[in-house]
Amino acid sequence: MLLVLADEHKEHLGFLNEVEVEVVKEFCRIAMEFIRSGPNPKLYQSAAQKLGVASETVQHGVEGLMFLLTESARYMISEIDFQDSIMTLGFSDDLRSVLLQLYLSNRGEIRTVLSEMSMDLPHYHNLEWRLEVTVAGRTLRHQVTPRLMMKLHTQDSGEKDVQVLQTDPVNLLHLTQVLEGALSEMKSTHCRRIVRNIK
């Protein structure tokens, strides 16, 4: 899988072509610090003074590198795909080699940081259900009222929780149709593009 970078990201990463490989290595170190603990404007200003450029240029370069690394790690792209993805940026062989080495040596750590940042929502663990039918009552002797009782077990950070739900077959059928419609909508190209950008 190849990464598709927006023009803005390509422009931010294009600055790396204008500096020496040693400076790029420093940018890589700053980008990893950004991923670990957030941005540090003081680093941008000191680097900008050394290079004689605006601090926004340094910041954009670091953010572009950070985006490249996090997206590559998120999709676990292979070494060949990473090289092919950055080849379109017009980097020199030395620069591509430095970026590839940075990606390969830090991929696991970046994935760990990304997993810690993601929201941990309750997720499905188990479902118990039974069908109850009332066939008669005191006032109505030939009444048939089916109900579906469900016990939904969820798990959130190791803690288990139980919700008891009750519905009738008509509502359950409607709920099933709505969920199936949502699942089929998720397979559309438009939704996949949106989900890819959200991630």
N, C-alpha and C positions, 0 to 999 in steps of 0.2 A: 504494500500500500504506500503510495506516495503522498507526502504532505502537499496541500495546495495552500500557498501563502498569499494573503491579500497584498495588493500593491503597496499599502502603507507599511506592512511588515518588511517587504522587499526593500523599500526605501530606507527603513531604519537599519536593516542589516547591511545595506550597501555601504554604510560608513566604514565597515570593517575592512573593505577593500583599500581604503585610503590610509590605513595605519599599518605599522609593522606587526609581525607575528607575535613578538613579545608583548606588545600592547594588547593584542587580541587575547593572549593568555590571561592578562590582567582583567580584561573585560569578562572572560569566562569565570574567573574567580569571583568577581563582583556579582555576576549573574547567579552563581550558585549560592552566594550569601543572600541574594534577593529571594531565591526560592526557599531557603532555610528559615530566614527571619524577617523578610520584608525589605522594602527599599531603604536606602541610606543616602539621603541627599548630600551629606558631607563628602562621601566618597565620590559622588558625581562631580562636585565642585572642584575637589582637589585633582581629580583626573582631567577635568576640563582645563584647569590652569596649566597642568603639565603639557597637555596637547595643544593648547592655544585655540580651543574651540568653545562654543557655548555649552553650558552644563546640560541644556535640553538635548543637544546632540548626543552627548554621552549617555544621558538617561534613556533616550530612544534606542540607542545601540544596545544597552544592557537589557532593556525590556524586550527588544526584538530577539536577542539571544535567549532570554528566559522563555519567551513564547515558543521558540523553536525547540528548545529542550523539553519543555513540559508537554507539548503536543506530541513530540516524538515518543516520549516515555509513556504517555497516556495510551497511545495506540500500539505500543511495543513494536515499532517498525524495525525491520531488520537492518543490518549494517549496510547492505546493498541499497535498500530503499532510502535510507538516510542519505547516503552519498548521492543517489539520483535526485533526491529532493533538493539538496543544497547546490547541485551542479547548475541548476537554472539561475542561481544567483551570481554566477560568473566569478566565483572565488578561485584563488590560485590553489595549486595542489597542496602546498604547505598549509594554507588556511583550512582547506577541507580536511586535511589529516588531523589538525589540532582540534577542530570541531567534532570530528568522528571519535577521536580518543576521549574527549570530554564527555560526549554522549554515552559511550560504552562504559566508561568508568563510573559514571554517576546515575545511570538509568535506574538502578534498584533504589537508590536513595530518593530520587525524584518521585518514583512511584509510591514510596512509603509516605513522603510528605503530602502527595496528592490524596492518598487514601485517608490520612489523618484530617485533611481539610474537608473531606466530603461529609455530608450530613448522614448520621446513622439513624435511619427511620425504622420503625417497627416493621418486621417482615413476617411473612407466613411461616408457620411451623407445622400446624396440623389442623384438620377440620373434622369434627364429628357431626353427624346429622341423623335425624330420624323424622319419619313422616307420621303425623298424628291426624287422625280422622275422627271427627265427632259425627256419629251416625244417628243419634237421636237425643232429644232433650225433653224436659218436662212438658213444654208447650208444643214442640214440633216433633212428631214421632218418626218421620221419615226424612230427616234433614241430614245432608252430607256436607260437612265443612272440613276440607283438608287444610292442614297447616304443616309447614316445614320448620322444624326446630334445628338450629345450627349452633354449635359451640366452636368458635374460631379461636385457635391458639396462635398467638403472635410472640415474637421474641425481639427484644430491644436491648442491645448491649449485654447480652447474657441473661437478662431478666425476662421471665415468661409472664404473659398476660392472657386472660381469657375474656372473650366477649360472647354473650349469648344473644342470638338473633332469632327472630321469628318472622316468617313471611308466608303468604299464600302462593299457590302455584302460578297464578296470573302475574303477580309482581315479580316472581322469580324468573319467569319466562321473559318479561320485559327487560329486567336487569341483564339477563344473559344476552339478549339481542343488542342492547346498548354497548355492553362490553365487547362483544364480537365486532360491532361496527367500529369501536375505538381501536381495536387491534388491527383491523384491516386498514384503517386510516393511517396507522403508524407505519404501514408498509409502503405508503405512497412516497414518491420522490421528494415532495415538498416537506413532509414531516421528517424524513430522514435527514434532510439538509438542516432543518431547524435544530434537531436533536444533536447533530454533529457540532453545530456552533455553540450550543449550550454547554456541552461537555468541555 
